[in-house]
Amino acid sequence: MTNKPFRPATIAAQAGGAKGAGGAVVPGVEVATTFARNAAYELTGDGSYGRDRNATVAQAEEVLRQLEGAAETRLFGSGMAAAAAVFQALPNGARAVVQAGIYWGVTHWLAGFCAKRAITLDTVDAADPTAIKAALADPADLVWIEVPSNPWIKIADIARVAELAHAAGALLAVDGTAATPVLTQSLALGADISMHSGTKAINGHSDVIAGVLSCRQPELPLWRDICAQRAEAGALLGPMEAWLLMRGMRTLPLRIERMCATAQKVAAAMHAHPFIETVWYPGLSDHPGHELAQKQMCGGAGYLMSVLIKGGADDALGVAGRLQLIHRATSLGGTETLVEHRATVEPQSGIPGNLLRLSIGLEDPEDLIADLDQALRD
Ligand SMILES: *Cc1c(COP(=O)(O)O)cnc(C)c1O
């Protein structure tokens, strides 16, 4: 047996070595909320109460820790709870530099939270090297980027942003939900905290809400505060969800590989389609982040793309309405391909009305292309 860390497919397939009692090759679910003490009033197991520690959650965290190449990993009850935990660990009056045009839930929650806590919130196009450099010319406490960003599909240079953030005295947190730790290792690129919504491709079956944070240096005061807050304020993931997450993750690298290959085919077909104005997908050579994505993402350009239909919002909604196979639904990263008209969901954020976001699943690429083609031509 080698001491070298295993590769992602190996870690995932065997759930990072998680086993159950009595030789079971899959773990069970630890449902107990409290643990008995012996006659001398000593604890007999690893924990005393389920909010401090749950064995199933700890097993799922260990799989993610290995996939992330992290020192420590914590699961949360949702991706938003994980993201919020990072900002909640900032002192009042801090300065946060946040990428513009990211996940709507984060953008929306942050505006209210930062106002209440007197946190200066500066938004910047983090994929623009000049803009991010200018934003980090002044000291900051935290930089938050999303790579690839959603639905603009921008690719920020994580290593470069990490350098600039550190020079400004800030920590870098990366929301890598659309990439998963299989495609992008944010911590190895210099990020201090890696965040993912486990709800998306990590679980991958559209049946669990979860979030995860991982850290490179466990002694960081911000990280210690995040861990203490999770246990004390209790933004936990339940053991059933953690178990489902572990089950979903067994096929994560396999799903990502196929989803990326299919997305590449769909993107190429849409790029060549007479009724499509443009396609934003980092796997296409005309994407501004193409070269960077090739360097920063390993094994594919992701499963998320935005297609801009020739015409306006009504035309895009017409196309979405005529799709027969692809579901009209929010979210991403599941086995089923989803389409979303983002301008309907976030009307004030400047998203083009003719934009449809696609999250490519595990269907046959020809069936997906045929469905899009019939919807575009009708
Ligand atoms: C879905 C999502 C989140 C929020 O995760 P939830 O699990 O829905 O709370 C955060 N960031 C990105 C990029 C997402 O796609």
The ligand as an SDF file (V2000), in Angstrom:
LIG
                    3D

 15 15  0  0  0  0  0  0  0  0999 V2000
  -26.5580   26.4830   -5.2320 C   0  0  0  0  0  0  0  0  0  0  0  0
  -25.3790   27.3460   -5.0240 C   0  0  0  0  0  0  0  0  0  0  0  0
  -25.0960   27.9080   -3.7690 C   0  0  0  0  0  0  0  0  0  0  0  0
  -26.0090   27.7260   -2.5780 C   0  0  0  0  0  0  0  0  0  0  0  0
  -26.1170   26.3930   -2.2070 O   0  0  0  0  0  0  0  0  0  0  0  0
  -27.4470   25.7760   -1.5030 P   0  0  0  0  0  0  0  0  0  0  0  0
  -27.0430   24.3860   -1.2290 O   0  0  0  0  0  0  0  0  0  0  0  0
  -28.5700   25.9120   -2.4920 O   0  0  0  0  0  0  0  0  0  0  0  0
  -27.7230   26.5740   -0.2730 O   0  0  0  0  0  0  0  0  0  0  0  0
  -23.9600   28.6880   -3.6480 C   0  0  0  0  0  0  0  0  0  0  0  0
  -23.1350   28.9020   -4.6930 N   0  0  0  0  0  0  0  0  0  0  0  0
  -23.3850   28.3850   -5.9080 C   0  0  0  0  0  0  0  0  0  0  0  0
  -22.4310   28.6560   -7.0170 C   0  0  0  0  0  0  0  0  0  0  0  0
  -24.5050   27.5850   -6.1200 C   0  0  0  0  0  0  0  0  0  0  0  0
  -24.7360   27.0750   -7.3300 O   0  0  0  0  0  0  0  0  0  0  0  0
  1  2  1  0
  2  3  1  0
  2 14  2  0
  3  4  1  0
  3 10  2  0
  4  5  1  0
  5  6  1  0
  6  7  2  0
  6  8  1  0
  6  9  1  0
 10 11  1  0
 11 12  2  0
 12 13  1  0
 12 14  1  0
 14 15  1  0
M  END
$$$$
